[in-house]
């Protein structure tokens, strides 16, 4: 590596872990048990159909529709109902300089036609918490399930199975990407904000360390391409510059982190939603 990253303070590490857990927990809490039960029952219906048990298949279909009706009645405007949440962490261990070198190598490899080798490097250029949410398209699902009933009545079991398998494959996968460097910067500034509000005299050196760490993480996030790299980071880095000047003077540190804290919270809020799939470019 060209240089070493700054060491994260244990208080910040704890805050980052709590924040990560909270992001995942927020998604977990939205899981609908009725929708989960409905999907599990659809799997049961398929098993009954494989056994050619018409009666059990129809009885289970009725239960599926009942579960879906409860969900639709509860939230009639909701189109996607979460049924499963998984998390995955990818954490690039290097620095901004390492990212710069890697991107240069990737460009050279692509120019030489070594696309797959470049891809292997690119996959490592990420530092994020990925929250993968599987959701049931509640708006269309009941109609699909109802369409199976006449097939079962006619004992067209293979066709009914095919339709139910197709229904299970319509589950929607959404991914929420939480950039870890921005999250770390946010929590470092939150910690600095706390320190400026404590009754005891504030240690400016500790505030400088927290600010430097936040700045380093933001520059890393920018290098890795999170957000709009030419727009989102300018106001944040300008705010950091203002605070650096205050910390280098005799001015009071009271509330000096509040603007930066608010801006970072707003920036992070923009990531806490499903990421739209990147569209592949096409030739004219």
Secondary structure, DSSP 8 states (H G I E B T S, - for coil): --S------HHHHHHHHHHHHHHHHHHHTT--HHHHHHHHHHHHHHHHHHTT-HHHHHHHHHHHHHHHHHHHHH-TT--EEEEEEEEEEEE--S-HHHHHHHHHHHHHHHHTT-HHHHHHHHHTS-EEEEEEEEEEEHHHHHHHHHHHHHHHHTT-HHHHHHHHHHHHTT-EEEEEEEEHHHHHHHHHHHHHHHHHHSSS---HHHHHHHHHHHHHHHHHHHHHT-S-TTTHHHHHHHHHHHHHHHHTSSS--TTTTHHHHHHHHHHHHTTSSB----------
